[in-house]
Amino acid sequence: MKENLTISNRLSSLDFLKGMTMILLALEGTLLYEHLRPVMHGTWTAHILVQFFHHPWNGLHFWDLVQPTFMFVAGIAMAFSIKKFRLTHSWGQSFLKILRRCGWLFFWGVLDYAVRGNRLSFELWDVLTQLSFTTLVAFLIMDWSVPAQLTVSGLCLLIPELLYRYMHIPGFDQPFVDQHNFGNYVDLILMNKINLDGWVAINCISTSAHTIWGVLAGKLLLSNKTSSQKLRYLVITGLIFLGLGFGLDWSHITPIIKRIATSSFVLASGGYCLLFLSVCYWWIDVKKHGNYLMFFNLFALNSIFIYLFNEIVGDRWFTGYILTITNGIFGIIHIPSMIAAILGSLVVFTLESGLLYFLYKRKIFFKL
């Protein structure tokens, strides 16, 4: 899973968007947002900080857009990598490449949640597990026409919607109620448990649309259309998706619920992803403001590595170990505990950034 790679011939806006997504996730892994809570409590800044946590149920926070962006960007990257790969390889070889990638994604996604305390656990809620499914779906149809791919993405939204509404399982027949919906029932079958925070494994069906739309956006950026035409497609489609998503929610047809990836949520978040991409593409690739993006590239080029490092090493050992050291040192010099916790999180983030720089300088890049 190690290969040499250069930054040349890459879409700078894609690297920025991917890098920014991973930076936000890395900062979460350092517990920075948690440590900011008591400092910002009771101030106007608390209204900003709440956006860095998932909405409890029906609604949409900024943090609810991070996973959709992750999966959307994965689709864009796949459009670029498969186009290059297909220049010298057949469809069958491309399929085997994607199948291996999906297998590794599934393996690491399961491993991420495999240890709970002192026991083993089998869970399918990790983003990598979800991505293993959405990547395969998006690849299998990526050579189809644009209308056909959009139709499949629509089916990815419609099928769960129908299952939630019309599968009348006793105790799990309330489509948009936490712990009592069809997704919870499927989790009981697959894992013999329900996620107490409301996440469900079959989110991978509806969120396949994010990766499909990412592939379509990537193919658009690779096309011979002018930059203004590309931007027009991205912005108009993004606004349409936003209108549909929030329209379904405001009209009380389908609520926006990230935890079970309702159709309205996928549409609204997909709209935001398209608009994020259009802004980044316009500013960085069209207007050529691509200087000083090296820091974001560090996280973009080793995105899988830093994600797994945070989830497996950081969450279980590294973050707590470094915070214990920094809290002790800052305590000696009488820095208030709340400030010390924030500074400790920034130290953890700095060390992780240094690790990525070390890998970059030695041209070591981890890919699945």
N, C-alpha and C positions, 0 to 999 in steps of 0.2 A: 504493500500500500504506500510505497514511497517512490517519488519520481522527481526528475528535474523539470523545472518550468521557468519560463521567463514571462515578464509582464507585457512584452511587445505583442502587438496585434490583438489586444484585448479591448473590450468596450469599457472605457474609463468609468462611465456612469454606472455600469453594472457592478464593477468592483467597489465603487463607493457605496452603492445601495446594499450590497452584500456585507461590506465591511462595517457599515453603520449598524446594520442589524445585529452582527456578531458583537460589536462593542456594547450595544445596549444589553444583550444577553450576558456578556461577561461582567458588566457592572452589576447586574442583578445577582450574579453568582458571588460577588464580593460582599453581598448584603448591604450595599450602599443605600439602596432605596429604603430598606428597613431601618437603617441607622439614621436616615434623614427624618424619619417620621416624628420622633419626639422633639426634634429641633424646630420643625415647621408646624407642629401642632398648634392650632389656635390662631395661625396667621393666614394671610391671603395666599401664601405660597403652598399651603396644604391643598388648595384646590388644584394646583398644578401637579403636586406630588401624587395625588390619587390617580392621576392618569397613567402612572407607572406601575399600577396593579390591575389585575383582571377585574372587570365588572362582576359583581356577585351573581348576577343572572341576566335579567332583561335590560340590555343597554349596551353601550359601546364606549370603552376607554381606549386611549392611545395604545396601551400595552396589549390590547386584544388584536392589534394589527401586526404584531411582531411575527407570530407564527405564519399567518397568511403571506406576509412579505417573504419570509424564509422559503416557503414552498413555491411562491410565484417566481422568485429569483432562481430557484433550482430549475424551473421550467425554461427560463430564458437561457441559463447556462447550458442546459441540455440541447437546446436548438443550435447553439454555437458549436458545442463539442461534437454532436452527431453529424452536423454538416461537414466538419473537417474530417471526421473519421470515415464518413461514407465516400470521400474522394478516393480512398485506397482500399476500402473494405466493402464487403457485401452487406445486404440487409441482415442476413443470418448472423454474421459476425457482430454486427451492431446489436442485435437482439441478445446475443450471449453476453456482450459487454454490459448491457443494461441489466440483464438478469443477475449477473454477478454483483453488480452495484446494489441492486435491490436486496439481494441476499445479505450483503454486508450491512446495509442500512437496517434491515430487520434484526440481524444478529446484535448489533451494537445498541439498537433501541430496546431490545429485550434485556440485554446485559445491564443497561443503564439502571433499570429498576429491579434487577434480579436479586439484590441483597437488601433486605429490610430488617434492620436490627441484627439479630443473630439467626435469621432464617432466610431461606431462598423464597423468591416470589416470581410469579409469572404474570406480567402485566403488558398491555398493548396500548398504553396511552401516550408513550413517548413520541415526540415529533418525528424522530427518525423512523420509527415503526410505521407511522402514518405515511411518511414520505416514500417508504419502500413500495407502498401500494399505489400512491398517486403517480409516482414516476413511471411505473410499469404501464398504467392506464394511458398516461400522456404519450409514452413512446409508441404504443401499439397503434395509435390513431394519428400520429404526427404527420404522416404522409397523405392523409385524407385532405379533402378540400376544406377551406375555412368554414363554410356553412355546416359541413358534416361534423367538424370538431366542435363547433359551437352547439350543435344539436346534442352531441354526447355530453358536453358540459352541462347542458340544460337537464338531461336525463339524470346526471349525477346529483342535481338538486332536487329533481322531482321524485325520484325513487325513495329517498329517505323521508321526504315530506309525506308521501302516501303511506309508508310503513308506520310512521309515527301516528298518523291520524286514524288509520283503519285496521291496524293489527290490535284487536281487542283482547289483550292478554290480561287476565285478572290480576289486579295490583299494579299493572304497568300499562294502563289504558288512558293515561292522561298525557297527551303528546308533549306538552311544554311545561310539565311540572317536574322539578328535581326529585330524583330517586323513584319516580313512578312513571317513567316513559319507556318507550320501546328500546331505546339505546341501553338503558339500565338492564333490561331483560336479556338482551344479547350478551352483555358483559357477564351476567350470571352463567350463561351457557358456556361462553368462551373461557372465563377465568374463575368462575364460581365466587365472584365478589362484585360489589358495586363501588365505584369511586365516590367517596364521601364529599368530594368537591364538585361532583356533577359531570366530570369528563367521561366520554364514552368512546369505545373503540371504533364504532362505525362512522365516526367523524371522517374517516378516510374516504368514504364514498363521496360525500358532498364536497370536501376540500380537494378532491381530484380536480375540480373545476379550476382552482387556483393554479395548479401546475399546468393544466391544459392551456389556460389563458397566458401563462408565462411562456410556453412554447410558441403560441401564436404571436405574442409580443416580440419574442426573439426573432422569429422568422420575418416579422415586419421590419425590424431594425436591420436585418441582413438583406432586405430586398433592395431593389434599385430605385425605390421611390425617393423623392426629395426629403430632406429633413423636415420641412414644413408639412408635407403630406403625412409623414410618420407621426409627427406631433399632433396633427389634427385627428388622426385615427385614435391615438392613445387618449387624448383629452375627451373627445366626444364619447368614446366607449366608456371611459371611466365615469363620466357624468351620468350616462344612461344607467350604468350599474348602480351608482349611488342612488339615483332617483328610484330605481326599482326596489333596492334593498330597504331604504328608509320608507318608501311608499307602502311596502308590505307591512312594516312595523307600525307606522302611524295610523294605517287603516285597520289595525287590529286583525289582520289576516294571518300573518306569521310573525311572531316577535323576533327581534334580533337577540339571539342567545349564542354567545361564542362557545360555551361549554358543551353544547350539543350540535354546534355548527349548523344552525337552521339555514334554510335557503336565503332568507333575508340577510342574515349575517354574512354568508359567503358572497352575496352580491355586493353588499355595502363595503366589505373589506376588500373585495376584488377591485371595486371602483377606486378606493383609496390607493391600492397598489399601483394601478395604472397611472394615477395622477402623480404618485411619488416618482415613478419611472419617468414620466414625461418631464417633470421639473428637473430631475437629475440629468436626463439626456439633453435637455435644452441648455442648461447652465454649463455642463461639463463638456459635452461632445460637440454641441452646436456653437456655443459662445466661447468655447476653448478656455474655460476657467478650470482646467484640470491640474494646475500646479499644486504642490503641497498636499497631495493625496496619498503620500507614501504610508502614513500611519494607518489609513483605512485599508490600503492594499495588504498590509501585514495580516490583518484579520480576514480579509477576503480570500487571500491565497491559501490560508490554512484554516478555513472556516470549520471544517469537520473536526480537525484536531482540537481547536480551542473550545468547541462545544463539548466534546467528549472529556477534555481535560477538566473543564468546569463541573460537568455533571458527575463524573466518576471520581477524579482525584481531588478537585477543589471542594466539592460538596462534602466529601467524606473525610478529608484530612487537611489539605493544603490551606484552605481559607481559615479554618479554625486555628490551625497551628500558627500561622502568621499573625492572626488577630490577637492570639494569646501573648505573643512576643511584643507586638506594638502596644497593646494595652498596658503591659507591664512597664515598658520603657516610658510611655507617655505618663503613666501614673507616677513614676519616680520624679518627673519634672512638673507634676501637679497640673497637667492639662485636664480640663473637665472631661468626665467619662463620655459624654455624648459627642464632644468634638474629637476625642481620641478614637472613638469607634469609626467616625467618618474618615479620619486620617488613616486609620488602619485599613479600611476598605480601599482607599486610594493607593496604599502601599501594595496591597495584593494585586490590584489592577496593573500597577507599574511593573511588578515582577512578571506578571503574565505577558505584558507587552514586550518586556525584555526577552522573554523566552521565544516569542514569535520573531523578534528581530534576530535572535541567535539562529533560528532555523532558516530565516530568509537569507542571511549572509552566507550560510553554508549550502544554499540552494536545495533545501530539504522541504518538500511540500507533501503533505499527506492527503490522499484522495481515496475515495471508496469506489 
